[in-house]
Structure formats: structure tokens, C-alpha cells
Amino acid sequence: MKTIKVIGLIASGSGVAGIMFLLHKGTPLLSFQNVGSPVYYPAGLGYVYYILVFGVGLVLLALYNEAS
């Protein structure tokens, strides 16, 4: 069970770090200029990916807390 806690901490930490990196880089959350351009889709997918990683980390930590 300790492995789940470690994986949850790493996942939630890397999710927060990824979001902070994208914000620091100046990646737009949503941009309504050039919506048809494929340049903006990877930026949005990056945010979705890191939010999902953060969420999975929180779920793993919640499961660990329930089990212990």
C-alpha cells in the first residue's frame, strides 16, 4: 500500500509542476484567436493531461487514506 502513496504523491506533484511550467512558459489556457490553427490544440491537451495526472494522484492518495 505504501507504493500507492508514493505513486500518488509523485503523480500529483508532477501534475502541479506541469501546469506551473505551462503557465510559466506563457502557454494560453484558451485562445480564441486563430481557433482553426492546430498550434493551440497541443497547448490545451497539455493542460488536460497535467490536470488528469494531478487528479489520478489525488485519487490514489484518497484510496491510500481509506485503506489505512
PDB file with SEQRES, HELIX, SHEET and CRYST1 records, atoms N, CA, C and O in Angstrom:
SEQRES   1 A   68  MET LYS THR ILE LYS VAL ILE GLY LEU ILE ALA SER GLY          
SEQRES   2 A   68  SER GLY VAL ALA GLY ILE MET PHE LEU LEU HIS LYS GLY          
SEQRES   3 A   68  THR PRO LEU LEU SER PHE GLN ASN VAL GLY SER PRO VAL          
SEQRES   4 A   68  TYR TYR PRO ALA GLY LEU GLY TYR VAL TYR TYR ILE LEU          
SEQRES   5 A   68  VAL PHE GLY VAL GLY LEU VAL LEU LEU ALA LEU TYR ASN          
SEQRES   6 A   68  GLU ALA SER                                                  
HELIX    1 AA1 LYS A    2  LYS A   25  1                                  24    
HELIX    2 AA2 TYR A   40  ALA A   67  1                                  28    
CRYST1    1.000    1.000    1.000  90.00  90.00  90.00 P 1           1          
ATOM      1  N   MET A   1       0.819  -1.206   0.000  1.00  0.00           N  
ATOM      2  CA  MET A   1       0.000   0.000   0.000  1.00  0.00           C  
ATOM      3  C   MET A   1       0.856   1.261   0.000  1.00  0.00           C  
ATOM      4  O   MET A   1       0.427   2.311  -0.479  1.00  0.00           O  
ATOM      5  N   LYS A   2       2.069   1.152   0.540  1.00  0.00           N  
ATOM      6  CA  LYS A   2       2.921   2.335   0.571  1.00  0.00           C  
ATOM      7  C   LYS A   2       3.293   2.768  -0.850  1.00  0.00           C  
ATOM      8  O   LYS A   2       3.512   3.951  -1.110  1.00  0.00           O  
ATOM      9  N   THR A   3       3.362   1.801  -1.760  1.00  0.00           N  
ATOM     10  CA  THR A   3       3.674   2.120  -3.152  1.00  0.00           C  
ATOM     11  C   THR A   3       2.600   3.015  -3.751  1.00  0.00           C  
ATOM     12  O   THR A   3       2.912   3.925  -4.521  1.00  0.00           O  
ATOM     13  N   ILE A   4       1.344   2.770  -3.409  1.00  0.00           N  
ATOM     14  CA  ILE A   4       0.249   3.599  -3.926  1.00  0.00           C  
ATOM     15  C   ILE A   4       0.401   5.032  -3.436  1.00  0.00           C  
ATOM     16  O   ILE A   4       0.149   5.976  -4.185  1.00  0.00           O  
ATOM     17  N   LYS A   5       0.810   5.199  -2.190  1.00  0.00           N  
ATOM     18  CA  LYS A   5       1.001   6.546  -1.648  1.00  0.00           C  
ATOM     19  C   LYS A   5       2.122   7.267  -2.386  1.00  0.00           C  
ATOM     20  O   LYS A   5       1.986   8.441  -2.732  1.00  0.00           O  
ATOM     21  N   VAL A   6       3.229   6.568  -2.626  1.00  0.00           N  
ATOM     22  CA  VAL A   6       4.363   7.184  -3.317  1.00  0.00           C  
ATOM     23  C   VAL A   6       3.981   7.553  -4.743  1.00  0.00           C  
ATOM     24  O   VAL A   6       4.307   8.644  -5.210  1.00  0.00           O  
ATOM     25  N   ILE A   7       3.294   6.656  -5.436  1.00  0.00           N  
ATOM     26  CA  ILE A   7       2.869   6.947  -6.810  1.00  0.00           C  
ATOM     27  C   ILE A   7       1.883   8.107  -6.828  1.00  0.00           C  
ATOM     28  O   ILE A   7       1.944   8.955  -7.718  1.00  0.00           O  
ATOM     29  N   GLY A   8       0.975   8.155  -5.854  1.00  0.00           N  
ATOM     30  CA  GLY A   8       0.020   9.262  -5.771  1.00  0.00           C  
ATOM     31  C   GLY A   8       0.705  10.590  -5.531  1.00  0.00           C  
ATOM     32  O   GLY A   8       0.348  11.596  -6.144  1.00  0.00           O  
ATOM     33  N   LEU A   9       1.702  10.602  -4.631  1.00  0.00           N  
ATOM     34  CA  LEU A   9       2.440  11.842  -4.373  1.00  0.00           C  
ATOM     35  C   LEU A   9       3.220  12.301  -5.600  1.00  0.00           C  
ATOM     36  O   LEU A   9       3.245  13.489  -5.919  1.00  0.00           O  
ATOM     37  N   ILE A  10       3.855  11.354  -6.282  1.00  0.00           N  
ATOM     38  CA  ILE A  10       4.614  11.706  -7.487  1.00  0.00           C  
ATOM     39  C   ILE A  10       3.680  12.215  -8.578  1.00  0.00           C  
ATOM     40  O   ILE A  10       3.990  13.199  -9.249  1.00  0.00           O  
ATOM     41  N   ALA A  11       2.534  11.552  -8.763  1.00  0.00           N  
ATOM     42  CA  ALA A  11       1.595  11.959  -9.812  1.00  0.00           C  
ATOM     43  C   ALA A  11       1.013  13.336  -9.533  1.00  0.00           C  
ATOM     44  O   ALA A  11       0.952  14.175 -10.432  1.00  0.00           O  
ATOM     45  N   SER A  12       0.587  13.578  -8.300  1.00  0.00           N  
ATOM     46  CA  SER A  12       0.000  14.890  -8.012  1.00  0.00           C  
ATOM     47  C   SER A  12       1.058  15.983  -8.079  1.00  0.00           C  
ATOM     48  O   SER A  12       0.776  17.089  -8.541  1.00  0.00           O  
ATOM     49  N   GLY A  13       2.264  15.691  -7.626  1.00  0.00           N  
ATOM     50  CA  GLY A  13       3.339  16.683  -7.705  1.00  0.00           C  
ATOM     51  C   GLY A  13       3.736  16.999  -9.131  1.00  0.00           C  
ATOM     52  O   GLY A  13       3.956  18.161  -9.472  1.00  0.00           O  
ATOM     53  N   SER A  14       3.832  15.973  -9.973  1.00  0.00           N  
ATOM     54  CA  SER A  14       4.202  16.234 -11.361  1.00  0.00           C  
ATOM     55  C   SER A  14       3.068  16.910 -12.118  1.00  0.00           C  
ATOM     56  O   SER A  14       3.321  17.665 -13.056  1.00  0.00           O  
ATOM     57  N   GLY A  15       1.826  16.654 -11.731  1.00  0.00           N  
ATOM     58  CA  GLY A  15       0.706  17.362 -12.352  1.00  0.00           C  
ATOM     59  C   GLY A  15       0.748  18.845 -12.057  1.00  0.00           C  
ATOM     60  O   GLY A  15       0.564  19.668 -12.953  1.00  0.00           O  
ATOM     61  N   VAL A  16       0.992  19.189 -10.795  1.00  0.00           N  
ATOM     62  CA  VAL A  16       1.099  20.606 -10.420  1.00  0.00           C  
ATOM     63  C   VAL A  16       2.309  21.237 -11.096  1.00  0.00           C  
ATOM     64  O   VAL A  16       2.228  22.361 -11.591  1.00  0.00           O  
ATOM     65  N   ALA A  17       3.434  20.519 -11.118  1.00  0.00           N  
ATOM     66  CA  ALA A  17       4.642  21.057 -11.747  1.00  0.00           C  
ATOM     67  C   ALA A  17       4.432  21.284 -13.244  1.00  0.00           C  
ATOM     68  O   ALA A  17       4.904  22.280 -13.792  1.00  0.00           O  
ATOM     69  N   GLY A  18       3.731  20.372 -13.901  1.00  0.00           N  
ATOM     70  CA  GLY A  18       3.475  20.534 -15.328  1.00  0.00           C  
ATOM     71  C   GLY A  18       2.591  21.728 -15.625  1.00  0.00           C  
ATOM     72  O   GLY A  18       2.837  22.466 -16.579  1.00  0.00           O  
ATOM     73  N   ILE A  19       1.558  21.924 -14.807  1.00  0.00           N  
ATOM     74  CA  ILE A  19       0.679  23.082 -15.003  1.00  0.00           C  
ATOM     75  C   ILE A  19       1.444  24.374 -14.756  1.00  0.00           C  
ATOM     76  O   ILE A  19       1.294  25.342 -15.502  1.00  0.00           O  
ATOM     77  N   MET A  20       2.268  24.389 -13.704  1.00  0.00           N  
ATOM     78  CA  MET A  20       3.054  25.594 -13.418  1.00  0.00           C  
ATOM     79  C   MET A  20       4.055  25.872 -14.532  1.00  0.00           C  
ATOM     80  O   MET A  20       4.301  27.031 -14.865  1.00  0.00           O  
ATOM     81  N   PHE A  21       4.639  24.817 -15.117  1.00  0.00           N  
ATOM     82  CA  PHE A  21       5.573  25.004 -16.227  1.00  0.00           C  
ATOM     83  C   PHE A  21       4.863  25.598 -17.436  1.00  0.00           C  
ATOM     84  O   PHE A  21       5.385  26.513 -18.072  1.00  0.00           O  
ATOM     85  N   LEU A  22       3.676  25.084 -17.758  1.00  0.00           N  
ATOM     86  CA  LEU A  22       2.944  25.621 -18.905  1.00  0.00           C  
ATOM     87  C   LEU A  22       2.533  27.069 -18.668  1.00  0.00           C  
ATOM     88  O   LEU A  22       2.574  27.884 -19.589  1.00  0.00           O  
ATOM     89  N   LEU A  23       2.137  27.394 -17.435  1.00  0.00           N  
ATOM     90  CA  LEU A  23       1.781  28.781 -17.128  1.00  0.00           C  
ATOM     91  C   LEU A  23       3.008  29.685 -17.183  1.00  0.00           C  
ATOM     92  O   LEU A  23       2.925  30.815 -17.663  1.00  0.00           O  
ATOM     93  N   HIS A  24       4.141  29.193 -16.696  1.00  0.00           N  
ATOM     94  CA  HIS A  24       5.377  29.983 -16.715  1.00  0.00           C  
ATOM     95  C   HIS A  24       5.846  30.237 -18.147  1.00  0.00           C  
ATOM     96  O   HIS A  24       6.367  31.306 -18.465  1.00  0.00           O  
ATOM     97  N   LYS A  25       5.651  29.235 -19.000  1.00  0.00           N  
ATOM     98  CA  LYS A  25       6.059  29.358 -20.399  1.00  0.00           C  
ATOM     99  C   LYS A  25       5.163  30.321 -21.164  1.00  0.00           C  
ATOM    100  O   LYS A  25       5.514  30.770 -22.255  1.00  0.00           O  
ATOM    101  N   GLY A  26       4.012  30.636 -20.592  1.00  0.00           N  
ATOM    102  CA  GLY A  26       3.100  31.555 -21.258  1.00  0.00           C  
ATOM    103  C   GLY A  26       2.151  30.870 -22.212  1.00  0.00           C  
ATOM    104  O   GLY A  26       1.605  31.513 -23.109  1.00  0.00           O  
ATOM    105  N   THR A  27       1.946  29.586 -22.037  1.00  0.00           N  
ATOM    106  CA  THR A  27       1.034  28.847 -22.892  1.00  0.00           C  
ATOM    107  C   THR A  27      -0.395  29.267 -22.573  1.00  0.00           C  
ATOM    108  O   THR A  27      -0.801  29.218 -21.413  1.00  0.00           O  
ATOM    109  N   PRO A  28      -1.161  29.675 -23.571  1.00  0.00           N  
ATOM    110  CA  PRO A  28      -2.526  30.138 -23.284  1.00  0.00           C  
ATOM    111  C   PRO A  28      -3.431  28.985 -22.863  1.00  0.00           C  
ATOM    112  O   PRO A  28      -3.387  27.896 -23.437  1.00  0.00           O  
ATOM    113  N   LEU A  29      -4.253  29.247 -21.849  1.00  0.00           N  
ATOM    114  CA  LEU A  29      -5.242  28.245 -21.449  1.00  0.00           C  
ATOM    115  C   LEU A  29      -6.271  28.070 -22.551  1.00  0.00           C  
ATOM    116  O   LEU A  29      -6.510  26.958 -23.021  1.00  0.00           O  
ATOM    117  N   LEU A  30      -6.870  29.163 -22.955  1.00  0.00           N  
ATOM    118  CA  LEU A  30      -7.809  29.174 -24.072  1.00  0.00           C  
ATOM    119  C   LEU A  30      -7.479  30.377 -24.935  1.00  0.00           C  
ATOM    120  O   LEU A  30      -7.215  31.465 -24.422  1.00  0.00           O  
ATOM    121  N   SER A  31      -7.494  30.186 -26.219  1.00  0.00           N  
ATOM    122  CA  SER A  31      -7.246  31.299 -27.117  1.00  0.00           C  
ATOM    123  C   SER A  31      -8.299  31.276 -28.208  1.00  0.00           C  
ATOM    124  O   SER A  31      -8.511  30.257 -28.866  1.00  0.00           O  
ATOM    125  N   PHE A  32      -8.951  32.406 -28.389  1.00  0.00           N  
ATOM    126  CA  PHE A  32      -9.982  32.484 -29.416  1.00  0.00           C  
ATOM    127  C   PHE A  32      -9.462  33.142 -30.686  1.00  0.00           C  
ATOM    128  O   PHE A  32     -10.224  33.380 -31.624  1.00  0.00           O  
ATOM    129  N   GLN A  33      -8.167  33.435 -30.716  1.00  0.00           N  
ATOM    130  CA  GLN A  33      -7.554  33.917 -31.946  1.00  0.00           C  
ATOM    131  C   GLN A  33      -7.006  32.697 -32.678  1.00  0.00           C  
ATOM    132  O   GLN A  33      -6.375  31.834 -32.067  1.00  0.00           O  
ATOM    133  N   ASN A  34      -7.237  32.627 -33.941  1.00  0.00           N  
ATOM    134  CA  ASN A  34      -6.745  31.511 -34.752  1.00  0.00           C  
ATOM    135  C   ASN A  34      -7.223  30.160 -34.214  1.00  0.00           C  
ATOM    136  O   ASN A  34      -6.421  29.241 -34.048  1.00  0.00           O  
ATOM    137  N   VAL A  35      -8.503  30.041 -33.946  1.00  0.00           N  
ATOM    138  CA  VAL A  35      -9.034  28.805 -33.374  1.00  0.00           C  
ATOM    139  C   VAL A  35      -8.836  27.640 -34.334  1.00  0.00           C  
ATOM    140  O   VAL A  35      -8.659  26.502 -33.899  1.00  0.00           O  
ATOM    141  N   GLY A  36      -8.863  27.907 -35.619  1.00  0.00           N  
ATOM    142  CA  GLY A  36      -8.681  26.839 -36.592  1.00  0.00           C  
ATOM    143  C   GLY A  36      -7.249  26.369 -36.717  1.00  0.00           C  
ATOM    144  O   GLY A  36      -6.990  25.334 -37.332  1.00  0.00           O  
ATOM    145  N   SER A  37      -6.319  27.105 -36.149  1.00  0.00           N  
ATOM    146  CA  SER A  37      -4.914  26.736 -36.255  1.00  0.00           C  
ATOM    147  C   SER A  37      -4.608  25.558 -35.332  1.00  0.00           C  
ATOM    148  O   SER A  37      -5.025  25.559 -34.174  1.00  0.00           O  
ATOM    149  N   PRO A  38      -3.885  24.553 -35.831  1.00  0.00           N  
ATOM    150  CA  PRO A  38      -3.576  23.391 -34.981  1.00  0.00           C  
ATOM    151  C   PRO A  38      -2.543  23.680 -33.895  1.00  0.00           C  
ATOM    152  O   PRO A  38      -2.236  22.804 -33.087  1.00  0.00           O  
ATOM    153  N   VAL A  39      -2.003  24.902 -33.867  1.00  0.00           N  
ATOM    154  CA  VAL A  39      -0.974  25.237 -32.883  1.00  0.00           C  
ATOM    155  C   VAL A  39      -1.559  25.264 -31.472  1.00  0.00           C  
ATOM    156  O   VAL A  39      -0.862  24.927 -30.516  1.00  0.00           O  
ATOM    157  N   TYR A  40      -2.815  25.655 -31.325  1.00  0.00           N  
ATOM    158  CA  TYR A  40      -3.390  25.837 -29.998  1.00  0.00           C  
ATOM    159  C   TYR A  40      -3.889  24.534 -29.377  1.00  0.00           C  
ATOM    160  O   TYR A  40      -4.058  24.459 -28.160  1.00  0.00           O  
ATOM    161  N   TYR A  41      -4.123  23.513 -30.190  1.00  0.00           N  
ATOM    162  CA  TYR A  41      -4.645  22.267 -29.637  1.00  0.00           C  
ATOM    163  C   TYR A  41      -3.645  21.538 -28.746  1.00  0.00           C  
ATOM    164  O   TYR A  41      -4.047  21.055 -27.688  1.00  0.00           O  
ATOM    165  N   PRO A  42      -2.353  21.427 -29.112  1.00  0.00           N  
ATOM    166  CA  PRO A  42      -1.419  20.761 -28.192  1.00  0.00           C  
ATOM    167  C   PRO A  42      -1.299  21.475 -26.851  1.00  0.00           C  
ATOM    168  O   PRO A  42      -1.090  20.821 -25.829  1.00  0.00           O  
ATOM    169  N   ALA A  43      -1.424  22.794 -26.830  1.00  0.00           N  
ATOM    170  CA  ALA A  43      -1.348  23.523 -25.564  1.00  0.00           C  
ATOM    171  C   ALA A  43      -2.519  23.140 -24.671  1.00  0.00           C  
ATOM    172  O   ALA A  43      -2.336  22.885 -23.481  1.00  0.00           O  
ATOM    173  N   GLY A  44      -3.714  23.100 -25.237  1.00  0.00           N  
ATOM    174  CA  GLY A  44      -4.876  22.700 -24.455  1.00  0.00           C  
ATOM    175  C   GLY A  44      -4.779  21.258 -23.989  1.00  0.00           C  
ATOM    176  O   GLY A  44      -5.185  20.935 -22.873  1.00  0.00           O  
ATOM    177  N   LEU A  45      -4.242  20.391 -24.837  1.00  0.00           N  
ATOM    178  CA  LEU A  45      -4.084  18.994 -24.446  1.00  0.00           C  
ATOM    179  C   LEU A  45      -3.048  18.843 -23.343  1.00  0.00           C  
ATOM    180  O   LEU A  45      -3.160  17.949 -22.503  1.00  0.00           O  
ATOM    181  N   GLY A  46      -2.042  19.709 -23.338  1.00  0.00           N  
ATOM    182  CA  GLY A  46      -1.055  19.680 -22.256  1.00  0.00           C  
ATOM    183  C   GLY A  46      -1.693  19.974 -20.918  1.00  0.00           C  
ATOM    184  O   GLY A  46      -1.411  19.302 -19.926  1.00  0.00           O  
ATOM    185  N   TYR A  47      -2.562  20.987 -20.888  1.00  0.00           N  
ATOM    186  CA  TYR A  47      -3.256  21.304 -19.640  1.00  0.00           C  
ATOM    187  C   TYR A  47      -4.166  20.162 -19.209  1.00  0.00           C  
ATOM    188  O   TYR A  47      -4.213  19.813 -18.029  1.00  0.00           O  
ATOM    189  N   VAL A  48      -4.886  19.581 -20.159  1.00  0.00           N  
ATOM    190  CA  VAL A  48      -5.784  18.470 -19.830  1.00  0.00           C  
ATOM    191  C   VAL A  48      -4.985  17.287 -19.287  1.00  0.00           C  
ATOM    192  O   VAL A  48      -5.397  16.647 -18.319  1.00  0.00           O  
ATOM    193  N   TYR A  49      -3.846  16.999 -19.907  1.00  0.00           N  
ATOM    194  CA  TYR A  49      -3.006  15.887 -19.459  1.00  0.00           C  
ATOM    195  C   TYR A  49      -2.532  16.097 -18.025  1.00  0.00           C  
ATOM    196  O   TYR A  49      -2.644  15.190 -17.200  1.00  0.00           O  
ATOM    197  N   TYR A  50      -2.005  17.283 -17.718  1.00  0.00           N  
ATOM    198  CA  TYR A  50      -1.478  17.512 -16.373  1.00  0.00           C  
ATOM    199  C   TYR A  50      -2.589  17.581 -15.327  1.00  0.00           C  
ATOM    200  O   TYR A  50      -2.374  17.199 -14.177  1.00  0.00           O  
ATOM    201  N   ILE A  51      -3.763  18.059 -15.706  1.00  0.00           N  
ATOM    202  CA  ILE A  51      -4.891  18.053 -14.772  1.00  0.00           C  
ATOM    203  C   ILE A  51      -5.323  16.613 -14.492  1.00  0.00           C  
ATOM    204  O   ILE A  51      -5.651  16.277 -13.353  1.00  0.00           O  
ATOM    205  N   LEU A  52      -5.328  15.764 -15.515  1.00  0.00           N  
ATOM    206  CA  LEU A  52      -5.666  14.354 -15.306  1.00  0.00           C  
ATOM    207  C   LEU A  52      -4.633  13.652 -14.430  1.00  0.00           C  
ATOM    208  O   LEU A  52      -4.992  12.863 -13.556  1.00  0.00           O  
ATOM    209  N   VAL A  53      -3.349  13.937 -14.664  1.00  0.00           N  
ATOM    210  CA  VAL A  53      -2.294  13.337 -13.836  1.00  0.00           C  
ATOM    211  C   VAL A  53      -2.465  13.764 -12.383  1.00  0.00           C  
ATOM    212  O   VAL A  53      -2.340  12.944 -11.474  1.00  0.00           O  
ATOM    213  N   PHE A  54      -2.752  15.049 -12.162  1.00  0.00           N  
ATOM    214  CA  PHE A  54      -2.973  15.549 -10.807  1.00  0.00           C  
ATOM    215  C   PHE A  54      -4.184  14.863 -10.171  1.00  0.00           C  
ATOM    216  O   PHE A  54      -4.142  14.478  -9.002  1.00  0.00           O  
ATOM    217  N   GLY A  55      -5.257  14.712 -10.941  1.00  0.00           N  
ATOM    218  CA  GLY A  55      -6.462  14.067 -10.425  1.00  0.00           C  
ATOM    219  C   GLY A  55      -6.236  12.606 -10.073  1.00  0.00           C  
ATOM    220  O   GLY A  55      -6.727  12.132  -9.049  1.00  0.00           O  
ATOM    221  N   VAL A  56      -5.503  11.894 -10.903  1.00  0.00           N  
ATOM    222  CA  VAL A  56      -5.200  10.490 -10.610  1.00  0.00           C  
ATOM    223  C   VAL A  56      -4.359  10.392  -9.342  1.00  0.00           C  
ATOM    224  O   VAL A  56      -4.557   9.492  -8.526  1.00  0.00           O  
ATOM    225  N   GLY A  57      -3.422  11.321  -9.179  1.00  0.00           N  
ATOM    226  CA  GLY A  57      -2.625  11.331  -7.958  1.00  0.00           C  
ATOM    227  C   GLY A  57      -3.477  11.543  -6.722  1.00  0.00           C  
ATOM    228  O   GLY A  57      -3.268  10.891  -5.699  1.00  0.00           O  
ATOM    229  N   LEU A  58      -4.440  12.456  -6.812  1.00  0.00           N  
ATOM    230  CA  LEU A  58      -5.327  12.689  -5.671  1.00  0.00           C  
ATOM    231  C   LEU A  58      -6.205  11.476  -5.374  1.00  0.00           C  
ATOM    232  O   LEU A  58      -6.452  11.154  -4.211  1.00  0.00           O  
ATOM    233  N   VAL A  59      -6.671  10.809  -6.420  1.00  0.00           N  
ATOM    234  CA  VAL A  59      -7.486   9.606  -6.222  1.00  0.00           C  
ATOM    235  C   VAL A  59      -6.662   8.510  -5.544  1.00  0.00           C  
ATOM    236  O   VAL A  59      -7.153   7.829  -4.644  1.00  0.00           O  
ATOM    237  N   LEU A  60      -5.416   8.342  -5.974  1.00  0.00           N  
ATOM    238  CA  LEU A  60      -4.570   7.328  -5.347  1.00  0.00           C  
ATOM    239  C   LEU A  60      -4.305   7.653  -3.882  1.00  0.00           C  
ATOM    240  O   LEU A  60      -4.294   6.758  -3.037  1.00  0.00           O  
ATOM    241  N   LEU A  61      -4.092   8.924  -3.582  1.00  0.00           N  
ATOM    242  CA  LEU A  61      -3.881   9.308  -2.185  1.00  0.00           C  
ATOM    243  C   LEU A  61      -5.144   9.086  -1.354  1.00  0.00           C  
ATOM    244  O   LEU A  61      -5.063   8.675  -0.196  1.00  0.00           O  
ATOM    245  N   ALA A  62      -6.304   9.355  -1.937  1.00  0.00           N  
ATOM    246  CA  ALA A  62      -7.559   9.112  -1.222  1.00  0.00           C  
ATOM    247  C   ALA A  62      -7.765   7.616  -0.975  1.00  0.00           C  
ATOM    248  O   ALA A  62      -8.223   7.219   0.097  1.00  0.00           O  
ATOM    249  N   LEU A  63      -7.428   6.793  -1.960  1.00  0.00           N  
ATOM    250  CA  LEU A  63      -7.535   5.343  -1.775  1.00  0.00           C  
ATOM    251  C   LEU A  63      -6.595   4.857  -0.683  1.00  0.00           C  
ATOM    252  O   LEU A  63      -6.954   3.991   0.114  1.00  0.00           O  
ATOM    253  N   TYR A  64      -5.399   5.413  -0.650  1.00  0.00           N  
ATOM    254  CA  TYR A  64      -4.444   5.034   0.397  1.00  0.00           C  
ATOM    255  C   TYR A  64      -4.963   5.416   1.783  1.00  0.00           C  
ATOM    256  O   TYR A  64      -4.843   4.646   2.736  1.00  0.00           O  
ATOM    257  N   ASN A  65      -5.539   6.606   1.881  1.00  0.00           N  
ATOM    258  CA  ASN A  65      -6.052   7.055   3.177  1.00  0.00           C  
ATOM    259  C   ASN A  65      -7.246   6.223   3.627  1.00  0.00           C  
ATOM    260  O   ASN A  65      -7.419   5.986   4.822  1.00  0.00           O  
ATOM    261  N   GLU A  66      -8.072   5.776   2.682  1.00  0.00           N  
ATOM    262  CA  GLU A  66      -9.219   4.935   3.037  1.00  0.00           C  
ATOM    263  C   GLU A  66      -8.764   3.548   3.487  1.00  0.00           C  
ATOM    264  O   GLU A  66      -9.358   2.955   4.388  1.00  0.00           O  
ATOM    265  N   ALA A  67      -7.717   3.041   2.861  1.00  0.00           N  
ATOM    266  CA  ALA A  67      -7.264   1.687   3.171  1.00  0.00           C  
ATOM    267  C   ALA A  67      -6.495   1.622   4.488  1.00  0.00           C  
ATOM    268  O   ALA A  67      -6.454   0.576   5.136  1.00  0.00           O  
ATOM    269  N   SER A  68      -5.893   2.727   4.877  1.00  0.00           N  
ATOM    270  CA  SER A  68      -5.087   2.675   6.107  1.00  0.00           C  
ATOM    271  C   SER A  68      -5.844   3.189   7.313  1.00  0.00           C  
ATOM    272  O   SER A  68      -5.304   3.210   8.419  1.00  0.00           O  
TER     273      SER A  68                                                      
END                                                                             
